[in-house]
Amino acid sequence: MLASVEENALVDSMKSFPLSVVNEWSTARNRSISNRGAQVAHDWGPSPDHPRAAKAFPARRPSRIMQRYAFTARDGKKVVFREPRSTDARALMDFINGFVGEDRSGLLIDKKTDIKAEKRWLKQRMREIKGRLTVMLLVECEGRVVGNCDVKRRMWKESHRAVFGIALSEEVRGKGIGEALIRKTIALAKQRMRGLEAIDLAVIDYNRRAKGLYSKVGFVKVARMPRAIKEDREYFDEDWMVMRL
Ligand SMILES: CC(C)(COP(=O)(O)OP(=O)(O)OC[C@H]1O[C@@H](n2cnc3c(N)ncnc32)[C@H](O)[C@@H]1OP(=O)(O)O)[C@@H](O)C(=O)NCCC(=O)NCCS
């Protein structure tokens, strides 16, 4: 069961929000980067750093309340969905590197990352979160990061759309966590990203579980990209799916 937003926001408000993070997030402008974890559709939009992007994304007063929700999985496992902190780099690195080498992981990443790259990646993502260009919830279980889900807004003439990504470690799949995480992340995106009309994603053909879950929560297939992915010398098509908000 998910605890209420209000209840959690109260528990996890400023006192659990390190000042360093507040300071780090004070710049609303940031560089656009793709979610290397989840498989995403054509994330090649211009960077929010670009001077012309300022008009499309006027600076807003940053939200300083870090969201946090408790969730009990179908097997009784207790996890927490929460927004990232600047101290999460190592946990995130261990999490994402866990997919490298997994047979048909469903993700694009095929090379391990290191702590320097991960810190840089996290810093950029946190700036995006502060600028309301991205919402991101991690899944924490027994002190480890075991999941990540995000919605990243596109730029300029595509700014009514956002790209979606999700990934869970093998040990927590198939217990209802993915569905709850998607619903929470999208609810947060709707709350924070004014004017957002649609969320899209790309899913590799063999990923039946992801496709089943996406259809269940309201994504609809709109296109198919042939031979989009080359994995171990084998080509796979990709489905592009959209959720209208
Ligand atoms: C895809 C993923 C996010 C799904 O999360 P999950 O927690 O494993 O899925 P859930 O247990 O919440 O399943 C929810 C729904 O998905 C669908 N689903 C689950 N397994 C399925 C399967 N094998 N075939 C078809 N649909 C399936 C069902 O509709 C299910 O609802 P139900 O349990 O009420 O029947 C997770 O397995 C994962 O991270 N996999 C590896 C990375 C990945 O593939 N990311 C997506 C890249 S596009």
Ligand as a Chemical Component Dictionary entry (heavy atoms), coordinates in Angstrom:
data_LIG
# 
_chem_comp.id                   LIG 
_chem_comp.type                 NON-POLYMER 
_chem_comp.pdbx_formal_charge   0 
_chem_comp.three_letter_code    LIG 
# 
loop_
_chem_comp_atom.comp_id 
_chem_comp_atom.atom_id 
_chem_comp_atom.alt_atom_id 
_chem_comp_atom.type_symbol 
_chem_comp_atom.charge 
_chem_comp_atom.model_Cartn_x 
_chem_comp_atom.model_Cartn_y 
_chem_comp_atom.model_Cartn_z 
_chem_comp_atom.pdbx_ordinal 
LIG C1  C1  C 0 9.560  -4.095  -16.809 1  
LIG C2  C2  C 0 9.497  -3.880  -15.305 2  
LIG C3  C3  C 0 9.646  -2.402  -14.999 3  
LIG C4  C4  C 0 8.131  -4.352  -14.791 4  
LIG O1  O1  O 0 8.041  -4.142  -13.403 5  
LIG P1  P1  P 0 7.581  -5.360  -12.481 6  
LIG O2  O2  O 0 7.581  -4.899  -11.081 7  
LIG O3  O3  O 0 8.462  -6.538  -12.789 8  
LIG O4  O4  O 0 6.119  -5.619  -13.000 9  
LIG P2  P2  P 0 4.827  -5.801  -12.101 10 
LIG O5  O5  O 0 5.024  -6.954  -11.168 11 
LIG O6  O6  O 0 4.470  -4.497  -11.487 12 
LIG O7  O7  O 0 3.755  -6.211  -13.215 13 
LIG C5  C5  C 0 2.667  -5.396  -13.451 14 
LIG C6  C6  C 0 1.918  -5.869  -14.693 15 
LIG O8  O8  O 0 2.777  -6.084  -15.800 16 
LIG C7  C7  C 0 2.233  -7.117  -16.619 17 
LIG N1  N1  N 0 3.161  -8.236  -16.644 18 
LIG C8  C8  C 0 3.993  -8.665  -15.689 19 
LIG N2  N2  N 0 4.692  -9.732  -16.107 20 
LIG C9  C9  C 0 4.281  -9.971  -17.367 21 
LIG C10 C10 C 0 4.650  -10.932 -18.354 22 
LIG N3  N3  N 0 5.587  -11.856 -18.103 23 
LIG N4  N4  N 0 4.036  -10.869 -19.574 24 
LIG C11 C11 C 0 3.107  -9.921  -19.836 25 
LIG N5  N5  N 0 2.726  -8.989  -18.936 26 
LIG C12 C12 C 0 3.309  -9.025  -17.720 27 
LIG C13 C13 C 0 0.959  -7.552  -15.965 28 
LIG O9  O9  O 0 -0.090 -6.774  -16.501 29 
LIG C14 C14 C 0 1.207  -7.166  -14.524 30 
LIG O10 O10 O 0 0.053  -6.940  -13.802 31 
LIG P3  P3  P 0 -0.580 -8.167  -12.945 32 
LIG O11 O11 O 0 0.506  -8.620  -12.034 33 
LIG O12 O12 O 0 -1.732 -7.528  -12.233 34 
LIG O13 O13 O 0 -0.958 -9.213  -13.950 35 
LIG C15 C15 C 0 10.618 -4.689  -14.583 36 
LIG O14 O14 O 0 10.379 -6.066  -14.759 37 
LIG C16 C16 C 0 12.006 -4.332  -15.062 38 
LIG O15 O15 O 0 12.575 -3.353  -14.624 39 
LIG N6  N6  N 0 12.607 -5.136  -15.953 40 
LIG C17 C17 C 0 13.977 -4.939  -16.402 41 
LIG C18 C18 C 0 14.235 -3.585  -17.064 42 
LIG C19 C19 C 0 13.212 -3.271  -18.124 43 
LIG O16 O16 O 0 12.820 -4.119  -18.882 44 
LIG N7  N7  N 0 12.803 -1.990  -18.151 45 
LIG C20 C20 C 0 11.850 -1.506  -19.127 46 
LIG C21 C21 C 0 12.573 -1.042  -20.347 47 
LIG S1  S1  S 0 11.451 -0.502  -21.613 48 
# 
loop_
_chem_comp_bond.comp_id 
_chem_comp_bond.atom_id_1 
_chem_comp_bond.atom_id_2 
_chem_comp_bond.value_order 
_chem_comp_bond.pdbx_ordinal 
LIG C1  C2  SING 1  
LIG C2  C3  SING 2  
LIG C2  C4  SING 3  
LIG C2  C15 SING 4  
LIG C4  O1  SING 5  
LIG O1  P1  SING 6  
LIG P1  O2  DOUB 7  
LIG P1  O3  SING 8  
LIG P1  O4  SING 9  
LIG O4  P2  SING 10 
LIG P2  O5  DOUB 11 
LIG P2  O6  SING 12 
LIG P2  O7  SING 13 
LIG O7  C5  SING 14 
LIG C5  C6  SING 15 
LIG C6  O8  SING 16 
LIG C6  C14 SING 17 
LIG O8  C7  SING 18 
LIG C7  N1  SING 19 
LIG C7  C13 SING 20 
LIG N1  C8  SING 21 
LIG N1  C12 SING 22 
LIG C8  N2  DOUB 23 
LIG N2  C9  SING 24 
LIG C9  C10 SING 25 
LIG C9  C12 DOUB 26 
LIG C10 N3  SING 27 
LIG C10 N4  DOUB 28 
LIG N4  C11 SING 29 
LIG C11 N5  DOUB 30 
LIG N5  C12 SING 31 
LIG C13 O9  SING 32 
LIG C13 C14 SING 33 
LIG C14 O10 SING 34 
LIG O10 P3  SING 35 
LIG P3  O11 DOUB 36 
LIG P3  O12 SING 37 
LIG P3  O13 SING 38 
LIG C15 O14 SING 39 
LIG C15 C16 SING 40 
LIG C16 O15 DOUB 41 
LIG C16 N6  SING 42 
LIG N6  C17 SING 43 
LIG C17 C18 SING 44 
LIG C18 C19 SING 45 
LIG C19 O16 DOUB 46 
LIG C19 N7  SING 47 
LIG N7  C20 SING 48 
LIG C20 C21 SING 49 
LIG C21 S1  SING 50 
# 
